[in-house]
Amino acid sequence: MSRILVIGAAGLLGGRLMEGGKSKYEMYGTYKENKMKGSNLHHLDVTKREEVFSILERVKPDCVVDTAAITGVDYCETHPEEAWLVNVEGTKNVAEACKRAGAKMIFLSTDYVFDGKKLDYHEKDKPRPLNYYAKTKLIAEHVLEALDVNYIVARTAVLYGVGGLGKTTFVSWVIENLRKKENINVVTDQHNNPTYADNLVEILFALYRKDANGVFHVTGLDCMSRYEFAKRIAEVFDFDDEYIHPTTTPQLNQIAQRPEKVFMSTNKVERITGIKPTGVKEGLERLKKQLEMIE
Ligand SMILES: NC(=O)c1ccc[n+]([C@@H]2O[C@H](COP(=O)([O-])OP(=O)(O)OC[C@H]3O[C@@H](n4cnc5c(N)ncnc54)[C@H](OP(=O)(O)O)[C@@H]3O)[C@@H](O)[C@H]2O)c1
């Protein structure tokens, strides 16, 4: 049975990886601020190089899934040193430790590495990040390539799912507000492929089992605006959609620039794993069932 170490196990994706992997793999996890208890769970700050090496020496994983990151896009813009330290230096520490330990590394990157000027994006397309968060992710991708570690880079987008220790995702924000019958303004001019976290987990493990290497686009199937996505959420969760109002990016005054439309092609990952990524309707329906079981 392979041993898998998830860095950032308390996060949205990290939590789903721990859950999704436990029937097939020996799962280990790390946390930083959000303390987790259990014999397979360890504290780790990826910016501390010796800590990273020491964890890998203790756990001896076959594969490390590095989900740790400063993920706030606007926060990264205003805290560039911190973003660099975690997203670039932290990733480098993990990659070097993986190389030393002979472990495979799966790293999570973002669709924001692209500027949104093209119709659809394949893995070979040239990235051009518009914000600092995406720049740090792209530089981290280059670090992995340069180190020649055995890696998978999975570029994903707009994650939704259960867990994440209270972290607000776009989906949880929409659900919260519509449940309280609060008005929300949602942009019509930012398009991405919303990605159901459990489906991302299934595909990441499938790529691992295929011993795939290199860069992969691993997102949901459908590309849509946040406004359309909010409407779908209302439909699946049976909320009144009259509280969802269209707005545009210039009206929002977001700190970091976002690409207008990044449509990620998932052909490569489908070809290699044989798995067709989940579309928005199916992803939201699966999420709804999970939430009903928890509530
Ligand atoms: N969410 C999205 O829509 C999206 C889109 C594209 C790409 N991604 C990428 O996918 C990955 C997972 O995203 P997510 O939404 O699951 O992230 P998340 O919920 O914000 O979790 C990130 C985790 O990183 C850990 N972390 C932060 N700084 C750390 C440090 N210095 N050392 C060790 N751990 C640290 C945190 O641990 P503690 O909680 O214990 O402090 C946190 O649980 C990230 O790499 C993100 O950039 C996400």
The ligand as a MOL file (V3000), in Angstrom:
LIG
                    3D

  0  0  0     0  0            999 V3000
M  V30 BEGIN CTAB
M  V30 COUNTS 48 52 0 0 0
M  V30 BEGIN ATOM
M  V30 1 N -9.3510 27.0650 -3.7830 0
M  V30 2 C -9.2950 27.2920 -5.0880 0
M  V30 3 O -10.2600 27.7510 -5.7220 0
M  V30 4 C -8.0150 27.0020 -5.8490 0
M  V30 5 C -7.9390 27.3100 -7.2090 0
M  V30 6 C -6.7510 27.0380 -7.8990 0
M  V30 7 C -5.6730 26.4720 -7.2380 0
M  V30 8 N -5.7730 26.1910 -5.8930 0 CHG=1
M  V30 9 C -4.6100 25.6140 -5.2100 0
M  V30 10 O -4.9970 24.3800 -4.6430 0
M  V30 11 C -4.3340 24.1840 -3.3890 0
M  V30 12 C -5.3590 23.8610 -2.3140 0
M  V30 13 O -6.2790 24.9360 -2.2160 0
M  V30 14 P -7.3070 25.0040 -0.9890 0
M  V30 15 O -8.4030 25.9080 -1.3980 0
M  V30 16 O -7.5880 23.6370 -0.4950 0 CHG=-1
M  V30 17 O -6.3990 25.7870 0.0440 0
M  V30 18 P -6.7170 26.1040 1.6030 0
M  V30 19 O -8.0310 25.5560 2.0030 0
M  V30 20 O -6.4620 27.5700 1.7760 0
M  V30 21 O -5.5900 25.2680 2.3280 0
M  V30 22 C -4.2510 25.6160 2.2100 0
M  V30 23 C -3.5350 24.9690 3.3720 0
M  V30 24 O -2.1730 25.4230 3.3180 0
M  V30 25 C -1.6760 25.3470 4.6270 0
M  V30 26 N -0.5540 26.2620 4.7730 0
M  V30 27 C -0.5440 27.6040 4.5660 0
M  V30 28 N 0.6830 28.0900 4.8310 0
M  V30 29 C 1.4440 27.0330 5.2080 0
M  V30 30 C 2.7870 26.8760 5.6140 0
M  V30 31 N 3.6210 27.9260 5.6980 0
M  V30 32 N 3.2420 25.6340 5.9280 0
M  V30 33 C 2.4180 24.5650 5.8580 0
M  V30 34 N 1.1340 24.6400 5.4960 0
M  V30 35 C 0.6470 25.8690 5.1710 0
M  V30 36 C -2.8230 25.7500 5.5420 0
M  V30 37 O -2.7020 24.9640 6.7420 0
M  V30 38 P -3.4300 25.3900 8.1370 0
M  V30 39 O -4.8800 25.5390 7.7720 0
M  V30 40 O -3.2010 24.2510 9.0500 0
M  V30 41 O -2.7790 26.6600 8.5830 0
M  V30 42 C -4.0730 25.3920 4.7380 0
M  V30 43 O -4.7990 24.3400 5.3120 0
M  V30 44 C -3.5270 25.4530 -3.1390 0
M  V30 45 O -2.2020 25.2170 -3.5170 0
M  V30 46 C -4.1670 26.4650 -4.0470 0
M  V30 47 O -3.2450 27.4520 -4.4480 0
M  V30 48 C -6.9200 26.4350 -5.1950 0
M  V30 END ATOM
M  V30 BEGIN BOND
M  V30 1 1 1 2
M  V30 2 2 2 3
M  V30 3 1 2 4
M  V30 4 1 4 5
M  V30 5 2 4 48
M  V30 6 2 5 6
M  V30 7 1 6 7
M  V30 8 2 7 8
M  V30 9 1 8 9
M  V30 10 1 8 48
M  V30 11 1 9 10
M  V30 12 1 9 46
M  V30 13 1 10 11
M  V30 14 1 11 12
M  V30 15 1 11 44
M  V30 16 1 12 13
M  V30 17 1 13 14
M  V30 18 2 14 15
M  V30 19 1 14 16
M  V30 20 1 14 17
M  V30 21 1 17 18
M  V30 22 2 18 19
M  V30 23 1 18 20
M  V30 24 1 18 21
M  V30 25 1 21 22
M  V30 26 1 22 23
M  V30 27 1 23 24
M  V30 28 1 23 42
M  V30 29 1 24 25
M  V30 30 1 25 26
M  V30 31 1 25 36
M  V30 32 1 26 27
M  V30 33 1 26 35
M  V30 34 2 27 28
M  V30 35 1 28 29
M  V30 36 1 29 30
M  V30 37 2 29 35
M  V30 38 1 30 31
M  V30 39 2 30 32
M  V30 40 1 32 33
M  V30 41 2 33 34
M  V30 42 1 34 35
M  V30 43 1 36 37
M  V30 44 1 36 42
M  V30 45 1 37 38
M  V30 46 2 38 39
M  V30 47 1 38 40
M  V30 48 1 38 41
M  V30 49 1 42 43
M  V30 50 1 44 45
M  V30 51 1 44 46
M  V30 52 1 46 47
M  V30 END BOND
M  V30 END CTAB
M  END
